[in-house]
């Protein structure tokens, strides 16, 4: 019996939507590319509004988290860590940039042999 690939793809999307509707969360996709000049990290966070997505460098790690409401009756939000990526010392923290393109948050982490790490928050620019 031959199975249609589109059928499988549509079933997977439906399961993800039902999981989200029933209180679950969609799976985050993270792709990391390494070159001689930089790391390029692509993050897809289905169902997360860009205004609730935060990027932060702390203790030599890149934290990707979303701000979630504590409860429905409060406007307070708490961070939910999506991913924590350890950083090497050669990354120039001050030059890290992030953009939002075609549903992906693209984070560029350029190398600089003269730096030794620090902390900062990274603003995500819309494109």
Secondary structure, DSSP 4 states (H G I P E B T S, - for coil): -PPPHHHHHHHHHHHHHHHHHTT--PPPEEEEEE-SSEEEEEEE-TT--GGGEEEEEETTEEEEEEEEES-TT---EEEEEEEEEE--TTB-GGG-EEEEETTEEEEEEEB-TT-----EEEPEEE-
